């Protein structure tokens, strides 16, 4: 089987696995606005800022279109096309920095559901939801550029895996809460509700991607 056919088969299986395995939480309307720099912001919180306008009133998801919660808000689970769009960048970055591509796909699924324009309330941006300080640390000049964002995020994951000696759970927790939070917690997952929800969610995505690639 060619690499192209194998990749297409993997994405099809991954999309099917997510459709079967993901639960659908409460629905939320989606609000958006574009700032003076042309960056599009999204939220599911009504009245957060007067600039936000309702762009979509959510309806119950059809079978095969579950929701997931990322740091940018609740969004539809990515489609096979969404995942394929950035697969080459992810593969290149994963090989360059020695990070399993399945882990990168898992983080992107949890963080932005492959929305390159995702912006969180805390200022995290892009596919891998980089914070401005993290972006500067890794030389990312345009956080909304998929290539720069992914390469910066994967380099950060590599450093976290090295810092925590391959402990995947701690690296994922640090990606969400920061490495200092993990260190202050005695090299344990920090006692933050968001982080304690985030770690098993990413690990679940990771296992799904690993299985569909095998």
C-alpha positions in Angstrom: 0.0 0.0 0.0 1.4 3.4 -0.9 2.1 6.1 1.8 -0.7 8.3 0.3 -3.3 5.5 0.4 -2.1 4.4 3.9 -2.5 8.0 5.2 -6.0 8.3 3.7 -7.0 5.0 5.3 -5.7 6.2 8.6 -7.6 9.5 8.5 -10.8 7.7 7.5 -10.4 5.3 10.4 -9.6 8.1 12.8 -12.7 10.0 11.9 -14.8 7.0 12.3 -13.3 6.2 15.7 -14.0 9.7 16.9 -17.5 9.6 15.6 -18.2 6.4 17.6 -16.3 7.3 20.7 -16.9 11.0 21.5 -19.7 12.0 23.8 -21.9 15.1 23.0 -21.9 17.7 25.8 -24.3 20.6 26.2 -24.8 22.7 23.1 -23.7 26.3 22.9 -24.2 29.2 20.5 -21.1 30.5 18.8 -20.1 34.2 18.8 -17.3 35.8 16.8 -15.6 39.1 15.8 -12.6 40.2 13.8 -10.2 42.5 15.5 -8.1 45.4 14.0 -5.3 42.9 13.0 -7.7 40.7 11.1 -7.6 38.0 13.7 -11.0 36.2 14.1 -12.0 35.5 17.7 -14.6 32.9 18.8 -16.4 32.2 22.0 -19.5 30.3 23.3 -20.1 32.7 26.1 -22.8 35.3 25.6 -22.1 38.8 26.6 -18.3 38.3 27.1 -17.5 41.4 25.0 -19.9 43.7 23.0 -17.8 43.1 19.9 -18.9 39.5 19.7 -21.8 38.8 17.4 -23.9 35.6 17.1 -22.8 33.7 14.0 -24.3 30.3 14.6 -27.0 28.9 16.9 -26.1 25.4 17.6 -28.4 22.5 16.8 -28.1 19.0 18.1 -25.2 17.2 16.3 -26.1 14.6 13.7 -24.7 11.1 14.2 -21.0 11.2 13.4 -20.5 14.9 14.3 -19.7 14.9 18.0 -18.4 17.9 19.9 -15.2 18.2 21.8 -14.1 21.0 24.2 -10.8 22.7 23.4 -9.2 25.7 25.0 -10.9 27.8 22.3 -14.4 26.6 23.3 -16.7 23.8 22.2 -16.4 23.0 18.5 -17.3 20.2 16.1 -15.0 17.3 16.0 -12.7 17.7 13.0 -13.5 16.0 9.7 -11.2 13.8 7.7 -10.6 16.8 5.4 -9.6 19.0 8.3 -7.0 16.5 9.5 -5.6 15.9 6.1 -5.2 19.6 5.4 -2.3 19.9 8.0 -1.1 16.3 7.9 2.1 17.1 5.9 3.1 19.9 8.2 2.5 17.7 11.3 4.5 14.8 9.8 7.4 17.1 8.9 7.5 18.7 12.3 7.1 15.4 14.1 10.1 13.9 12.3 12.2 17.0 12.7 11.7 17.1 16.5 11.2 13.4 17.3 7.6 13.6 18.5 5.0 11.0 17.7 2.7 12.5 15.0 -0.2 10.8 16.9 0.5 13.0 19.9 0.6 16.1 17.8 -2.8 15.2 16.2 -4.2 14.5 19.7 -3.1 17.9 21.0 -4.5 19.8 18.0 -7.8 17.9 18.3 -8.1 18.9 21.9 -6.8 22.4 21.5 -8.5 23.8 18.4 -10.2 20.9 16.5 -8.0 21.9 13.6 -9.3 25.5 13.4 -6.2 27.6 12.5 -8.0 30.8 13.5 -8.9 29.6 17.0 -8.2 32.2 19.8 -8.9 31.5 23.5 -10.0 33.9 26.2 -6.5 33.7 27.6 -4.8 34.7 24.3 -3.7 31.2 23.1 -3.8 31.2 19.3 -3.8 28.9 16.3 -4.0 25.2 15.7 -1.8 24.3 18.8 -3.1 27.2 20.9 0.3 28.8 21.5 0.5 31.5 24.2 2.4 34.6 23.1 5.3 33.9 25.5 5.7 30.4 24.2 5.5 31.6 20.6 8.3 34.1 21.3 10.4 31.4 23.0 10.3 29.3 19.8 10.6 32.0 17.3 7.0 31.9 16.1 6.4 35.3 14.5 2.9 34.6 13.1 0.9 32.4 15.5 -1.9 32.1 13.1 0.3 30.6 10.4 -0.3 26.8 10.5 3.3 25.9 9.7 4.9 28.2 12.2 2.3 27.4 14.8 2.7 23.6 14.5 6.5 23.7 14.4 6.5 25.9 17.6 4.0 23.6 19.3 5.9 20.4 18.4 9.2 21.9 19.6 7.5 22.8 22.9 6.1 19.3 23.2 9.6 17.9 22.6 11.1 20.0 25.3 8.3 19.1 27.8 8.9 15.4 27.1 12.6 15.8 27.7 12.0 17.9 30.8 9.7 15.3 32.4 11.8 12.3 31.2 9.2 10.9 28.8 6.3 11.1 31.2 3.5 11.7 28.7 0.9 12.6 31.3 3.1 15.3 32.8 4.2 16.7 29.4 0.5 17.0 28.4 -0.3 18.6 31.7 2.5 21.1 31.3 1.3 21.9 27.8 -2.0 23.0 29.3 -1.0 24.5 32.6 2.7 25.3 32.1 5.8 23.4 33.2 6.2 25.4 36.4 2.7 24.4 37.5 3.7 20.7 37.2 7.0 21.3 39.0 5.3 23.2 41.8 2.8 20.3 42.1 5.7 17.9 42.9 5.9 16.5 39.4 2.3 15.6 39.5 -0.7 16.7 37.4 -1.7 20.2 38.8 -4.9 20.3 40.8 -6.7 22.4 38.2 -10.1 21.2 37.0 -9.3 22.1 33.4 -5.9 20.3 33.4 -7.3 17.2 35.0 -9.9 17.1 32.3 -7.4 17.9 29.6 -4.9 15.2 30.3 -7.2 12.2 29.9 -8.9 13.8 26.9 -5.6 14.2 25.0 -4.4 10.7 26.1 -7.7 9.3 24.7 -7.2 11.0 21.4 -3.6 9.8 21.3 -4.6 6.2 21.8 -7.2 6.5 19.1 -4.7 7.9 16.6 -2.2 5.3 17.5 -4.7 2.5 17.0 -5.8 3.8 13.6 -2.2 4.2 12.4 -1.3 0.6 13.3 
